[in-house]
Amino acid sequence: MQLKNSLIVFYITVLSFCALYAPQPLLPLFSQHFGVSTDQVSLLISVALIPLGIAPIAYGFILESMTATKLLKITVLLLAVGQLPFIFIDNFWVLLGFRALQGLLFPAIFTALVTYISTVSNPDTIKRNIALYVASSVLGGFSGRMLSGLMATYFHWSIAFLVILCGLLIGFVLLNYLQGDTRLQLVRPNLKTLYETICNPLYNKIYFVIFLVFFCFASILNFLPFRMMELDVNVSVLRIALTYTGYLIGIMVALNALHIIQWCSGEINTVLVGLSIYLLSLSLFLIPELFTISITMFLFCAGMFLMHSVLSGYLNQSALENKGIVNGLYIAFYYAGGSTGSYVPGFIYHEFGWSIYIVFLLSLAVLAVGIMLYLKHLKL
């Protein structure tokens, strides 16, 4: 991929993930502003993740005739327009409806970006460019949270969405200079193949583990702002946003996953190390101190991105056929865990408190450990 094309693609990636996660640090503020509960306001993240869980299965029927560049132009422009409700609408349920529509755009954008990178890159640079895409997505997720925290603290939270809107409009213009185009290579799901893939004893265990892992991850990231306000009612939105700095460690982990696998003597051992980090960091979240929470986020994110990088690579290495379906189901289980985890555990937190909520997440992480130990025993 030429440098100009790479910069445009990674710019769009950063801005798209900014738009996806910018509302997260603002959830307590939205809860107060709109007069809705913790459970209800968390839907602003959940409804945007749900389509990402369905897309790998459903989008094959819808988007197979479009080129990547054409799809990017349409969806990036619509995503820019989709920031307007956060600026002007003052009714939570209307805003949530627009957020759900906005959520339909993210899987189309991400699919087009990955397809473009995979087909335009030279064979010897595909892995590097995909790694840069992953790093850009992490940077975008952090930048969106930081931007909204800064704007809410020093100006007004709506300014963050105005900045994202302008950035996406610039991206829309830049897409006109993107060279090289390709039709989306989406897999039409076959029910028999889907069933056989899910029934595969290796695949289904990996799917279940990534579901559990991202369930816990998305849940913590969604409800941590409320926990911080519970510990200190005067905590600023900027302080909450800075807690997500630990997210940036995902860039280092993603780019060094192969070295870590070698050091741990295999993928399964590496995932078990990641789960051990998960268990430790979830336990540390029980300590009622804001500083401890901020430090623990680095550990927690390191464990998450280590497991995600290794499990996706291990799955691709193990899949000898139907890779499109195998990867599509992985993404579906990944985001299904995220959309469920960002909402359902809120009932436990609301009814029983933070400690019981963390114990619940710990039990899911222990279940994931048991599955990986079983895989190691079977040597699948």
N, C-alpha and C positions, 0 to 999 in steps of 0.2 A: 504494500500500500504506500502511495506517495505521502510525503510529509503533510501536504495540504489536506489531503483526504483524511489522514489520521487525526489531525487536529480538529477537523469539523466533526468527525464521528465521536471523538472523545468529549468534545464540547457539548454535543447533544446528549451524550450519556450522562454527564455531570448534571446538566440542567434538568433532565427527566427525573433523575433520582432526587434532586433537590425538591421538585414539585411533589414527589411521592411522600417524602418524609418531613417536609417543612412544618406541617401542622403538629407534629408529635410533642415538642416541648411546650406547645401552647395549649395542650389539652386542659390543664387545670384552669387556665385563663378563659378558655372557651366555656368550660363548665360553669364558671361564675357569670360570664357575660350573657350566656343564653339561658341560664337557670335550669340546666339539665344535670343528671346524675353522672357519676364516674363511669358507670357501665354504658350509658347512652353516648357520652361524648367520645368514648373509645371507638365507637363505630366509624368515626371519621378515618381511622386507619384501616379497620377491618374491611370496610366495603371497597377500599382501594386495592386490597390484597386478594380478595375473593376471585376477581377475574383472572389474576395471575395463576391461580390454581386450576381454573377451568380451561384457560387458553390453549395449553399444549394439546388438549384433546379436541376442543371445539373449533379452534381457528383454522385447522386444516381444511375444513369445509368452506370457509368463508374467504380466505385471503390468498388462495393458491394462484390466482390469475394476476395479481398485482406485482409490480416491480418494487424492490426495496426502497429506492429513492422516492418514487411516487407515494408509497405508503407513508414514508417519513414526512414528506411535505404536508400531507393531509393531516396526520395525527399530531405533528408538532404545532401546527397552526391551531388546531382544535384545543390542544393542551394549553396553549397560550391564552386563548379565549376562556378556557376553563378556570383560569385564576380569578376572573372577574367576580364570581359569586363570593369569594372570600373577602373581597374589597367592599362590595355593595350590599349583599344580602344580610338581613338582621334576624332571620328566622332559622333556627337550627335545623328543622326537619327539611326545609327547602334546600338549605346548604348541603345537608346530607344526601339528598337526591341528586344534586349536581355533582357531588363528590363521587357517588356511585357511577354516574355517567363518565366522569373523568377517569375512574378506575378502568374502564373498558379500553382506554387509549394506551395504558402502560404496556400491556403484553404485546400489542401491535408494534409499538416503538421498539421494545427490546428485541422482539423477533426479527424485525427489519435490520436493526443494528448488527446483531450477531450474524445474520445471513450475509449482509454486505461484507463484514470483516472476513468471514470464512471463504467467500468466493473471490474477493478481490485480492486477498493477500497471497503472496507466494507460499508454496508448500513449506519452505524452511522458516517462514516468519509467522505462520498461523498461530502457533502456541504463544509466541511472544505478544502478538496483537490481542489475542483473547485474554491473556494475563493482564495486559494494559487496560482492556475493557473492564475486567473485574475490579482492577485498582481504581478506575474512573468511577465505577458504580459505588464503591466504598467512599471515595472522596465526595461524590455527589450527595450520598446519604448524610454524611457529616456536615457538608456545607449547607444543605437545606435546613438542618436543625440549628446550626450556628447562626445562619442568617436570620431566621425567625426569632431566635433568642435575642440577638443584638437589636433588631428593629423594635421588638416589643419592649425592651428595656429603655432604649434611648429615644424612640419616636412613637410608632404605633404598629401593632402587629400586621395591619393591612399593607404597610409599606413593603414587607417581605414578599408578599404575593405580587405586588406591583413590579418589584425588581425581577422576580422570576418571569413574569409576563414579558417584560422588555427583553430579558435574556433569551427567551424562547422565540420571540419575534426576530431577533438578530440571527438565531439559529435557523429559522425558516428562510431568511435571505441567504445565509451561507450555503444552505442545501442546494441552491441553484448552481453552485460552483463545485458540487461533488461529482467527480468523474468516475466513470465505470458504473454500470448498473446490472442488476440481475433479478430474475424472478425469484420470489420466495420459494424456498424448497421445504414446504410443509408436508407433513405426512398425514394422509387421510387415515384416520383410525379405523382399524378392522376389529370388530368385537372379539373375534376368535383370538387374534394376536394379542389384544389387550388382556384377555383372560389368561392366556398362556404366560404372558410376561409377568402378570401379578402373581400367578401361581408358582413361578420360578423360586425355589427355596433360597437362593442368594438374593435375588432382586427384591423380593417382598420384605426381607429383613432389613435391607438397606433403606428401602422406602419408609418402613416403620420407624427406623432410627432417626432418619432425617426429619420425619414428621414430628417426632418427640422433641428433637433438639431445637428445631426452629420454633416449635410451639412455646418452649420455655424462653427462648431468646426474644421473640416478638412480645411475649407477655411482660417480661422484665422491662424492656425498652418502652412499652406503652404505659405501665403503671408506676414506673420509678418516679416520674414527676410528682405524682400524688403522694408517694411515700416521702419525698423530700419536703413537700409542703406540710406534711403531717409532722415531720421532725422540726421544721422551722417555718412558721406561717409567713415569715418575712423574707424567705428565700426568693431571690430574683429569678426571672425567666432566663436571664443570661447565665446565672449560676447553674441552672438546670441544663441549659444547652451545652455548657462547658463539660458537664459530666459525660456527654457523648463523645468527648475527645478520644476515649478508649477505643472507639469505633475505628480510628485511623490505623490501629495496629493490624487490622485486617489486611491492609495493603502489604505490609511486611510479611505476614504469614502466607498470603496467597502467592507471593513471588518467591518464597523459600520453601514451599511445601515439599518439593522433591528432596531437598537436603534433609528436612525433618524426618521424612519417611525412611531414608537411609539410616539416619541416626537411631530411629526407633525399631529398626529391623522389620519393616513391613507395614502395610496399610492398616491392618486390624489393630496392631499394637499402637500405631499412631492415633487412631480413633479412640482407643482406650485411654491414652494419655490425655487427649482432648476432653474426654468425659470426666477424667479425674480432676482436671482443671475446672470443669463445669461444676462438679460437686463441691469443690473447695470454695469457688466464688459464690455459688448460691448460698452456702453456709455463712460466708462473710457478710452477705446482704442482711443477715439477721442483726448485725451490730448496728445500733441506732445512732450512727454518726455520719454526717454528710461527707467528711473527708475520707472515711473508710469506703463509703459508697463510690466515690470518685475513683479511688485507686483500684477498687475491685472491678470496676467496669473494664479496665485494661485486661485483667485476667479473664473475665467472662467473654469478652469479644475475641481474645486470642484463642480460647477453647472453641468458640463457635466457628470462626473462620478456618481454623485448622481442620476441624471435622468436615466442614462443607467442601473445602478444597480437596481433601483426601477421598471422601466418599464419592464425589462426582467423578474424579479421575479413576478410582477403583472400579466403579460401575462401567465406565467407558472401556476400560481395559478388559473387563470380564465379558462384555457383550460382543459376541461374534456375529450376530445378525440383528435386524430390526432395531438398529441403534437409535433411529428417530423416535420410535415408540418407547424404548427403554429410557432415553433421556427426557422425553416428554412427560412420562409418568413420574420421573424423579422430580422434575420442576413442579408438577401438579401436587405431589405429596408435600414438597417443601413449602409451597405457598399456602396449601390447605392448612398445614400446621401453623403457619404465621397468622392467617386470617382467624383461625379458631382461637389460637393462643392470645391474640391481641384483644379478645372480647370475653370469652367464656370464663377464664379465671377471675375476672373482675367481680363476679358474683361471690366467689370465695373470699376475696380480699374485702369486699364491702360488708359481708355478713360475719366473718370470723376474724378478720384482722390480718396484718402483714405476716406474722409468724406462721400461722396455719397455711396461708397462701404460699409461703416459701417451702414449707414442708411438703405441700402438694407437688410443687415443681421438682423438689428433690426426689420424690417418689417416682416421677416420670423419668428423671435422669438415671436413677438406679435401674429402672426397667430397661432403658437403652443399654446400660452396662451389661445387664444379663443377656440381652440379645447378641451383643458383640462377643461376649465370652462364649456363647453357644456357637457362633460362627467360627470362632477360633478353634473350638473343640472339633467342629465338623471339617474344618479346613476346606471350605467351599471355594 
